Amino acid sequence: MRLFGRKDEETEEQPGDHIAEFWAWWEETRPRLDSLVAAGEAEGLSEVLAPAVAAIDPGLVYEIAPGRSAAHALVVTAAGDAELRSLAHRWAKAAPPSDFLWEFFPSRQANPRALETTLDVGGQEFGFDKLMFGLRVPRGASRVDIAAYHPLFAELDEESRMDTALLALDWILGEDEVARWVGDITPATFQPIDAVPAVHLPAVVNDVASEWSEEQWALLEGQAASGAPLIATTRYPLRPVDYPLFDQHIEITLPYSHRDENGLPVGDSLEALRDFEERLATRLTKAHADAVLAVHVSAEGHRVIHLYADPTGDAAIHAKELIVSWEEGEPRVEVAADPGWISVSPFLS
């Protein structure tokens, strides 16, 4: 049994404030929920559960699916909305312990029996056994581009084709793995050349993932808004899905004195910047601060370091304490919520 719930109404309240309220409601209402599930009362369950999930945030999507260890799984997911991913993970983090009947997930999980499944799509049967994929991995890329084909797609409108393809990928790989490793998705009405059955997709994705199992960095060159040269160093791949609770953006700006004709750091300033980043990483590690250095950009006499952190931790405090030691100009630290990692969006991969 699968149930979906979405509300579009806007709310001025902070959605994170309602997570504790949801779990208090869950404890109180669970006997009724258990009875509705046991009776197969999908409509009644939706009437009870949908408003409670919408109270956390109207953009969240819920689903009841077969559990891994429990009989049922309650999934409350951002459904691809990066702005809500951390909220869904905080909801799951606050969940009660799993038991024989219920377990809880912040994203759709891979269904080991997905390829034996048939969905009702627009009143017609969508069998996973007829699903085919055209797969392409561009050279040096960390994602698989997918052309999804099913005979039923020719009878569906464009939006329904895409929704069905996305749901199928979530069931086959798991929602987070789709976010990590899948690039362009194209629902096709004609079978792509060299298409393979859906059963082969996990092996292809695992093969791509194995090439990126170790930490890697990329050095990029470009231009600032003024046209001045810039150099950026970024984690690669850089994906918010790998750090779902890190929705606090900490921006450290360090002016430097020694620069070349293009405004880029050289000599003593370059050494000082490297030393600062090493001390920052060491301090965050020793303090067990939940943070990751995502990108740093140098241009026009300034280096900007972008950290993302769990706002319940103290990474921002450590950053503010550490800049006191900077001797080349006036450093600053700015802290803001950025669940979608908008501040580093050009570097997301």
N, C-alpha and C positions, 0 to 999 in steps of 0.2 A: 504494500500500500504506500503510495507516495502522495504527499499533500504539499501544496505550495501556498504561500501567503505573501502578499505585497500590498503595502499601502503607499499612496502618493502624497498624502497630506503633509504639509510642512508644519514644523513645530519649533517654537522658540526656545524650548528647554534643552539643556545639555543631555543628550541621550545616554551618556555613560552613567549619569546619576540614577538611571532606572534599572541597572543590572541587578543590584541587590534586591530591589523591589520585585523584579521578575522571579528570582529564586525563592523569595518568601512566598510569592503567589504560587509558584510551582509546588512547594511543599504542602501548601494548604489545599491545592486543587488536584493534586496527583491522584487520589482515589477515583475522582470523577474521570480524569484523563485515562487511567488504566481501564476503567469500565468501558469507555467509548472505544478504545483501541481493541479490547477483547471482543467487543460486539461488532467491530468493523464499521462503526458509525463515522465515516469520513467527514460527512457534512457537519455533524454535531461537533466533532473534534476541531474542525476548522473554525467554527463559530466561537469556541472557547479559546483556542490557542492564538488565532490571528491577532486579536486586539492586544494580547499580552506581549507578543513579539513586536508589534507596531509601536507599542509604548516605549520600547528601548530605542528604536529609530524606525521611522516609516519606510526607509529604504532597504531594510534587511529582509531577506527571504528565508522562510523556514521550510523544512522538509522532514517528513518522517520516512525513514528507509530501514531496511534490514540492518541489524547491528552486526558488529564483528564478534564481540564476546557476549553482548546482551541480545535479547530478542529484538529490540528496536533501537534505532539511533535517532535522536533529535538533532538535526543539523540546522544551525542558524548561521547563514552565510551572507557575505557582502555581494555575492554573485558577480564578481569581477569589478566591483566598485572599490578602487584603491582607497578612497576616502573613508570607507567603512570597515576595511579589513581589520584594523586594530581593535575596533569596537567588538566585532564578532569574536576575536580571539580573547578579549577580556571577558566576554560573556562565558566562553567555554572554560576559561581559567577559574572563574568563580563558581563553576558547576559543582554540585555534590558528587561524591564518589559514584562510579558506575555500579550497577547491581545486575541481577539476572535479567531484569526487564528493560532497563534504560541505560544508554550511554550517550555522550554528547560530543559534538564536533563543530568547529567553526568553519568548516568547508566540506563540500561534497567529497566523499571517500570513493576510491576505486571499488567497484563491485566485482568480486572475483567471478561472478556468474553473469556478468553483463552480456557476454556474447550469446548467452542462451535466452536473453530477454526479448520480449516483444512489447512495444509501447503503442498506446492509442494516440495517433497524431491526426487530428481533424477527422476523427471517425474511421480512420484507416489504420491497418496494422503496419507498424514499422519494426521489422525484424532485424536485429543486429547481425544476423548471419548473412544478410545481403549487403551490408555496409562495406564499402571499399574506400581506400585512401590512396591518393597520389601524393608521394612524399618527396620533399626536396630540402636538402641542407646546404645552403650557400657556403662557399669556402670561407673558413674562419668564423662562421656564425655559431652561436650557442643555442639556436632554436631550429625547430623543424617546421617548415611551411607545409600546410596540409590542404589538399583539395579533397573534400569529402563527397562521395557519391553514393546515392541510394536510388533505386528505381522510383521510389515514391516522391523524390524531390521534384520531378517534372510536373507533379500535380499540386505542388504547394507554392504559396507565394514566397517572395524573397525573405521576408521576416521569419516566416515559419520554418523555412529551410535552415536559416542561420540558428534559430533557437534550438531546433532539433539536433543540428550538428554539434553545437556547444554542449548540450546535455549529454549526447552520446560520448563526447570526448571526456567529460567529467566522470562518467560512469566507467569508462575504460581505463583512464589514467589517474583519476582523482583531480579535483579542482585545482589544488596547489601545484601539482605537476604540470597541468596545462598552463598555468600562469608562468611557471619557470621555463618550460622547454618548448612550448608551441608558439610559433610566430604567426604568420598570416594564415587565416582560415577562410577557405573559399568553398561554399556549398555548390557542387556541380550538378548540372542536369544531364550531362553526358559523362560516361566513365572515362577518367583520365587514362592516357597511355601509361603503361607500366604500373597501373594501380594494383595494390595488394589487399588481401582481406584484412579486416580490422584486427584480427588476432595477432598480426605482426607488428602493430604499432608500438606496444610497450617495449619490444626488443630494440626497435630503432631509436626510441627516445632514451632508453638506458645506454645505448652505445654513444649517443651524443653527450649525455650527462657524464659519462665516464671520462671524457676529455677535459672536463672542467671541474674535476673533483678537488683540485688543489687551488689555493688562493692565487689569483693572478691580477696583475695591474696593467693598465694601458696608458701610454704617454700620448697625449693629443696636442696638436697645435691648431691655433685658430686666431680669431680677431675679437677684441672687445667691442662694445657698442660704439666706441669712439673710433674704431678702426685700428687701434693699437694692437700689436701682437700679444698673444697670450699662450701660456703653456698650462695644460691641465694633466693631472695624474688621477686616474679613477680606477676603482675596483672593476674588474671585468670577469664575468658578467655582474652588473649592478642591478639588483631587483628587490623591491620592497617586500615581496612575498617571503624572502629569506629571513626577514627581521620584522615579523608582523606586529610586535609590540613597540617597535621603535618609531614612534610618530612625533617625537619632539625634535625639532631642527635646532641645532646649536651651530651658529656661524661665528667663527673666530677670524677676525681681520688683523693681520700683522703688517704694518708698514715696514719697509726695509730701506736701508741707506745706500747699499752698494748695488748698483744696477748697470746694465749695459745700455747701449744707445737705444735699444728697444724697450727699456723699462723693466727688463727681466732680471732676477737676482743673480749675482755673481759673487765670488770671493767669500769674504767673511759673512756677508748676509746669507749666502746660500748655505754655508755651514751652520749658521745660527738657526735658520729655518728647519734644517734637518734635525738638529739637536732638539729644538722645541717639539717637533712631532714625535721624536723618540721618547722624550720625557712625558709627553701627553699620553702616548700609548702605554708606557710603563705604569704611569699613575692610575690610569683607568683600569688596567689589568690587576694591579695590586689591590685596588679598592673594590674589585669585583663589580665595577660599574657596568651596567647594561648599555653599551654604546658601541657604535662602529664608525670608523673614519671612512667616509664614502668617497669624497673627492677633495682635492685641493687645486686651486687655480691661482696662477701668478700672472699679474699684468699691471702695468703703470705704477710700479713701485709698491704694490700691495700683494700679499698672499692671503687668500680667503680659504679657510679650512672648513669643510662641511662635515659635521658629525650628526648622526641620528641616534637617539637614545630613548629608553623607556622613561617617561616623565615621572614615574614613581621612584626612580633612582636619583643619584646625586652627580651625574656626569656634568651637568651644567655648573654645579658648584665647583667641581674640580677644574673645569675650564677657566672659570673666573679667577680662581686662586692662582692658576699657573701663569696667566698673562701678566701678572704683577712683575714677573722676572724679565719680561721683554724690554730691551733697552733701546731699540731703534724706532723711535716715534711712539705715538699713542695707540696702543692696541685696544680692541673692543670685542665684546661678546654680545651677540644678540640671540635670544631664545624665543622660539615661537612654535606653536602646533603646526605640523605639516604632515598629516597622515598619508597624503598622496605623493609625498616626496617631490612636490612641485618645484622646489628650489633647485633641485638637481635633475630636472626632467630631461635636459638635453643629453645627459650622460647615462640614462637608464637603458638597459640592454636586455 
